[in-house]
Amino acid sequence: MLLAPTLILLGLLGPAAVYQWQQGKWLASGRWILRTFSAHAVNGVAFIGVSVSLLGVSILWPPAVVLTFMSAVAFLVVLVASVNGNAQGHLPIGLRAQPGPDQQGSSEPTDDDQRRAG
């Protein structure tokens, strides 16, 4: 019986991660997804999280399977739109490709530089 609440809580991490990325936090996890998968996967994190949460809800309330299916279709729509559009442009600001220090005009260390140094 712990499977449903676990899925619901794990799924809520998707939208929470997107919110944190927009705030400039949890960027290491977003960069890992970018390196390991793609920018399209980062764009779909919120919808896959909602799908996992709704899967947990559907264990408790079977009619929620319809909502789970609809969220999975929405996830696929987001992926297709990301592939057909500008995936980098839809990423949170902190996860977008940044120009080098010579092009940026500032040599402030990034989060990764600070982590390696300290």
SULMOTA-V955730 format. One record per residue. RES is the residue in one small letter. OMEGA is omega in radians with two decimals (NA if undefined). Layout:
{{RES OMEGA} {RES OMEGA}}
This chain:
{{m 3.10} {l -3.11} {l -3.10} {a 3.13} {p 3.12} {t 3.11} {l -3.14} {i -3.12} {l 3.10} {l 3.12} {g 3.13} {l 3.07} {l 3.13} {g 3.09} {p 3.11} {a 3.13} {a 3.12} {v 3.10} {y -3.14} {q 3.11} {w 3.12} {q 3.10} {q -3.14} {g 3.13} {k 3.12} {w -3.06} {l 3.14} {a 3.13} {s 3.10} {g 3.10} {r 3.09} {w 3.10} {i 3.10} {l -3.12} {r -3.03} {t -3.08} {f 3.13} {s 3.07} {a 3.12} {h 3.11} {a 3.10} {v 3.14} {n -3.11} {g -3.07} {v -3.11} {a -3.10} {f 3.11} {i 3.06} {g 3.09} {v 3.12} {s 3.13} {v 3.09} {s -3.14} {l 3.03} {l 3.06} {g 3.10} {v -3.12} {s 3.03} {i -3.14} {l -3.08} {w -3.01} {p 3.11} {p 3.13} {a 3.07} {v 3.11} {v 3.10} {l 3.10} {t 3.12} {f -3.14} {m 3.12} {s 3.08} {a 3.08} {v 3.09} {a 3.08} {f 3.12} {l 3.10} {v 3.11} {v 3.12} {l 3.13} {v 3.11} {a 3.13} {s 3.14} {v -3.11} {n -3.12} {g -3.14} {n -3.08} {a -3.13} {q -3.12} {g -3.13} {h 3.12} {l 3.00} {p -3.03} {i -3.08} {g -3.10} {l 3.13} {r 3.10} {a -3.11} {q 3.11} {p 3.14} {g -3.11} {p -3.14} {d 3.12} {q -3.05} {q -3.13} {g -3.14} {s -3.14} {s 3.10} {e -3.13} {p 3.09} {t 3.11} {d -3.13} {d 3.12} {d 3.14} {q -3.13} {r 3.13} {r -3.09} {a -2.98} {g NA}}
